[in-house]
Amino acid sequence: MLEGKAVVRETDMPAQMQSHVMELAYQALDVHEPSDCQSIACYLKQLIKLRLVEQKFDEAYGPAWHCVVGKEFGSCVTHLLGSFIFFHVEMIEFLIFKDGNNFMESKEEAVGVMQKASQEKS
């Protein structure tokens, strides 16, 4: 297990969703060796599909989430607005984002996520 604090490099996620994602990342790090990035990513993806604090992540934030875990990597991805986070815990980097298959559905979801985030701030 890594004891370091998560440091966000880039995100457009609402704060509550960021906290949920980082909590799941810590759970994955508790179960797997830090050198086994593939297992960490697979486990994290399972956590996203199966549960998030008493509610499934997919049910809370919609399906089509992608997870990349590794050391010293960059990326250029197209993602749904309000669903991207790139952070690291010590030397392990996490890239988690949502992709929309249907642009119109994705646009409607993005508006919903942003409205929910603005309501949470109020």
RAQUIHU-V551060 format. One record per residue. N is the residue number from 1. PSI is psi in whole degrees, 0 to 359 (none if undefined). OMEGA is omega in degrees with one decimal (none if undefined). D_LAST is the distance of its C-alpha to the last C-alpha in whole Angstrom. Layout:
n->[N/N]
psi->[PSI/PSI]
omega->[OMEGA/OMEGA]
d_last->[D_LAST/D_LAST]
This chain:
n->[1/2/3/4/5/6/7/8/9/10/11/12/13/14/15/16/17/18/19/20/21/22/23/24/25/26/27/28/29/30/31/32/33/34/35/36/37/38/39/40/41/42/43/44/45/46/47/48/49/50/51/52/53/54/55/56/57/58/59/60/61/62/63/64/65/66/67/68/69/70/71/72/73/74/75/76/77/78/79/80/81/82/83/84/85/86/87/88/89/90/91/92/93/94/95/96/97/98/99/100/101/102/103/104/105/106/107/108/109/110/111/112/113/114/115/116/117/118/119/120/121/122]
psi->[139/139/355/163/142/134/118/126/322/139/156/15/149/153/319/319/322/314/318/314/315/324/317/322/317/322/318/321/330/329/330/155/140/336/347/71/324/316/322/314/316/316/317/318/320/318/319/319/323/316/160/108/340/7/140/136/316/322/323/320/6/164/185/41/144/147/127/131/135/195/130/65/160/177/163/102/153/128/163/135/131/17/25/133/137/113/168/151/111/242/359/126/145/129/117/128/163/136/140/129/319/120/318/318/318/319/316/319/318/316/318/317/316/322/318/319/318/328/323/327/331/none]
omega->[174.8/-176.1/-174.8/177.8/177.4/178.1/-178.0/176.8/-179.5/177.2/167.3/179.5/169.5/-174.8/-178.2/178.6/176.4/179.8/179.4/-178.9/-179.0/176.2/178.4/178.1/177.8/177.6/178.8/179.1/177.9/-173.7/-173.2/175.8/-180.0/-179.5/-177.6/-175.1/-179.0/178.3/177.6/-179.7/179.5/-179.5/178.5/177.7/176.6/178.8/179.4/179.9/-170.8/-174.3/170.5/-177.3/137.6/178.3/178.0/178.9/179.4/178.8/-179.0/-172.0/178.3/-177.4/173.8/177.7/178.4/-176.3/176.1/179.2/179.3/179.6/174.3/175.8/175.6/-178.9/170.7/-175.4/171.1/-176.2/176.8/179.7/178.7/-175.1/-175.9/171.8/176.1/-177.3/176.5/172.2/-171.2/-174.7/-178.8/179.7/-179.7/173.5/-178.8/-178.4/179.6/178.7/177.8/177.4/-178.9/-174.1/-178.7/176.6/179.9/179.5/178.4/177.6/-179.0/178.2/178.5/179.2/-177.9/177.1/178.8/179.7/-179.8/176.1/179.4/-179.9/-177.3/none]
d_last->[36/35/33/31/28/26/26/23/26/24/20/18/16/13/13/13/16/18/18/20/22/23/24/26/28/29/30/32/34/35/37/38/40/38/41/41/38/39/39/35/34/36/34/31/31/32/29/27/29/30/27/24/23/24/23/25/23/25/23/20/20/23/27/28/27/30/30/33/34/36/37/37/36/34/33/33/31/29/26/23/20/17/20/22/23/26/26/29/30/33/36/34/32/29/28/26/25/25/28/28/31/30/29/27/26/24/23/21/20/19/17/16/15/13/11/10/9/7/5/5/4/0]
